Amino acid sequence: MSKVAVIGAGVTGLTTAYELLDRGFDVTVFDRNRYAAMETSFANGGQLSASNAEVWTQWGTVLKGLKWMLQPDAPLLVNPAPTLHKMRWMTEFLSNIPNYKANTIETVRLAIAARAVLFEMADREGIDFDLERRGILHFYDRRKDLEHARKVNLLLREGGLDRREVSVEEMREIEPALQGDLIGGFLTQSDSSGDIHKFTMGLAKACARRGATLRFGAKVEAVKTVDGGVRITECATEHRFDAVVVSAGIHSREIARQLGDRVNIYPVKGYSVTVALEDAESRASAPWISLLDDRAKIVASRLGDNRFRIAGTAEFNGANRDIRADRIRPLTEWCERFFPGISTENVTPWAGLRPMMPSMLPRVGRGAAPGVFYNTGHGHLGWTLSAATARIVAGGVADQLGSQAPVSCAA
């Protein structure tokens, strides 16, 4: 039985491990944290959102970034201090602007393909992750933003997504809790929401039940290709594998360098707050459908009866995990503006680093050396895309090493 290592126990790493187990491989997962899903997969906006597949590689994003550079609470914030990595990443980001349309359509297709795979995993393993299949509602309060959304909708439709425009009256019927002076929106009924941490923790337990070795608290010190295989050094102990899949978030760039590959990931910080719905009025005032405010670049999801997750912002500031009050405050104020009946007395802040490629497409597939594979760089759509890219990578490993067993009914 061929042995395959997966580096990273976030949602991309564990969906990959699960798919490899389906193909009969002996799987070992390494993660430096004590538990699964403790970094970017811990507290995101909760959305499984093909409707949010528009890539950022457009001149409008660049102009907004320049305008907001000196505004501490802006949705997009770039630290102007230059670093070689940031400058190279930004240069490649700009070079991908001509690919905006093609990359958006490809992202939509991946997101749609991922849905069925992820739900199969959850159903097979009985994973409860506060899933809400009510759709995602995008809403707008400015005419030019709504006009842009109509243009984006043409790309989403080309990628196979059904997203329909709704009036203000329809929006009030869809989500009576939503307040504010709005002018219109779009509803994607096929999108959904839930708790990424609960899903990933459930998947970790499922992988362990199915025979995977989960090595938590294991800092990978070195990775090297040897004799057609891979050697991983962890805590001064060497492990030999027939193949490795790198799903290590922002750490994937350094691991790829050791393996002779260039994976130009930059850490883009995102923030979230989890509002505790501790009283009856707050619970009654919180929405059940997942929401996206395109102007503010804020998403919100109901996580069960007692929690409301609000997430957003993008900060280019290196591998910095500091939680800044001036970046958290707009999320809380957004809640108070659109859902004034929710108490914000008990709010838990969080910040995570999204591993983002300049193209806004993840790095999926083989590396330069035999036995080396990547499933990383998913940016703000890690959960949305992970199940599809995991299946692609696991198929690539099986093609190279030879499938160890028939793929199960989940395929």
C-alpha positions, 0 to 999 in steps of 0.5 A, spaced: 500 500 500 502 506 497 504 511 503 502 518 502 503 524 506 498 530 507 501 537 510 496 541 513 490 539 517 485 545 515 479 544 510 483 543 504 488 538 507 483 534 510 478 533 504 484 531 500 486 526 506 479 523 505 479 523 498 486 519 498 483 514 503 477 513 498 482 511 493 486 506 498 492 509 500 495 509 507 495 516 509 498 521 514 497 528 516 501 533 519 499 539 522 503 543 527 497 545 531 494 541 537 488 540 533 485 540 526 482 547 523 486 552 528 488 557 522 484 559 516 479 554 517 477 556 524 472 562 524 471 564 516 465 567 514 461 561 514 459 561 506 459 555 501 459 561 496 459 559 488 456 566 488 462 569 491 467 567 485 468 573 482 476 574 482 479 580 484 484 581 479 481 587 476 483 595 475 477 597 480 480 593 485 487 596 484 484 603 484 480 602 491 486 599 494 490 606 492 484 610 495 483 606 501 491 606 503 490 611 508 484 609 511 485 604 517 478 601 517 477 600 509 475 593 506 481 593 503 488 595 506 495 594 503 501 596 508 505 601 503 512 598 506 515 594 501 517 587 501 520 583 495 515 578 496 509 583 496 512 587 490 513 580 486 506 578 488 503 584 486 506 585 479 503 578 478 497 580 480 497 585 475 499 581 470 493 577 471 488 582 470 487 580 463 485 573 465 479 576 470 473 573 466 476 566 464 479 565 472 472 568 474 468 562 470 473 557 472 472 559 479 465 558 479 465 551 475 470 549 481 465 551 486 459 548 483 463 541 482 465 542 490 458 542 493 456 535 491 462 532 494 462 536 500 455 534 502 457 527 500 462 527 505 458 530 511 452 525 509 457 519 509 460 521 516 454 524 519 458 531 520 453 536 524 456 543 522 450 548 522 449 547 515 443 552 512 441 550 505 437 557 504 442 560 499 446 566 499 443 573 498 447 579 496 444 586 497 446 593 495 445 600 497 448 604 491 446 604 484 453 603 481 454 597 485 448 593 483 450 595 475 456 591 476 453 585 480 449 585 473 455 584 469 458 579 474 452 575 473 453 574 466 460 571 468 457 567 473 451 564 469 457 562 463 460 558 469 453 554 470 451 558 476 443 560 477 443 567 481 437 571 480 436 578 481 431 580 486 427 586 488 427 590 495 420 587 496 422 580 495 429 581 499 424 583 505 420 577 504 426 572 503 429 575 510 425 580 514 430 581 519 435 585 514 434 592 515 437 598 511 435 603 505 437 598 500 435 598 492 436 591 490 440 584 490 441 577 488 439 570 490 443 564 489 438 559 492 444 553 491 449 556 495 449 555 503 452 556 509 455 553 516 461 552 521 467 550 517 471 549 524 465 544 526 466 541 519 473 540 519 474 537 526 468 532 524 472 530 517 478 529 522 475 524 526 472 521 520 479 520 517 482 517 523 476 512 524 478 510 517 485 509 518 489 515 517 494 517 522 493 524 524 500 527 527 498 534 531 503 538 534 508 536 529 512 541 526 515 539 519 522 541 519 524 539 512 521 536 506 525 533 500 524 528 494 529 522 495 529 516 490 522 517 487 519 518 494 519 524 499 522 524 506 519 529 511 523 531 517 519 532 523 521 533 530 528 530 528 525 524 526 525 522 518 518 519 515 519 516 508 513 516 503 511 515 496 508 522 495 506 528 499 500 533 498 502 540 500 496 543 503 499 548 508 496 554 507 501 560 507 507 555 509 506 552 503 510 557 499 516 555 503 515 547 503 514 548 495 521 552 495 524 546 498 521 541 493 524 545 487 517 549 486 515 556 486 508 557 489 507 564 490 502 565 496 501 571 499 498 571 506 492 576 506 489 577 513 481 577 514 477 578 520 471 575 523 467 576 529 462 571 532 456 575 536 453 571 541 445 571 541 444 570 548 437 573 549 431 572 545 430 579 542 437 577 539 435 571 536 429 573 533 433 579 530 438 575 527 438 573 519 437 565 517 439 566 510 447 568 509 448 575 506 453 578 502 454 586 502 458 587 496 460 594 497 463 593 504 465 586 502 462 583 508 459 576 509 454 574 515 452 567 516 447 564 522 451 558 525 445 555 529 441 558 534 446 562 538 451 564 534 452 570 528 458 570 524 460 576 520 467 576 516 470 581 511 476 585 510 482 584 506 489 586 509 496 585 505 501 586 511 505 580 511 504 574 516 501 578 521 496 575 525 494 581 530 487 583 531 486 590 530 480 594 533 480 599 528 479 593 523 474 589 527 470 595 529 466 596 522 464 588 523 460 590 529 458 596 526 455 593 520 451 588 525 448 594 529 446 598 522 443 592 519 440 588 525 439 593 530 435 588 535 442 584 536 446 585 542 453 586 541 455 586 548 458 579 547 463 579 541 469 574 539 474 577 534 478 573 530 483 574 524 486 569 519 491 569 514 488 567 507 493 563 502 492 567 496 495 566 489 496 572 484 491 569 479 486 568 485 486 560 482 488 555 487 495 551 486 492 544 484 496 538 481 503 535 480 509 539 482 516 538 478 518 532 482 515 525 482 511 524 488 510 532 489 503 535 489 499 541 491 492 543 493 493 550 496 492 557 495 485 557 495 484 565 498 478 567 500 474 561 497 478 555 501 472 552 504 468 553 497 473 550 493 476 544 497 472 538 496 473 539 488 480 540 488 481 535 493 478 530 488 482 533 483 489 532 487 487 525 489 485 523 482 492 525 480 496 521 486 492 515 484 494 516 476 501 517 478 502 511 484 496 507 481 490 506 485 490 502 491 483 500 491 476 502 487 474 509 488 468 508 493 461 510 492 462 517 494 466 519 488 
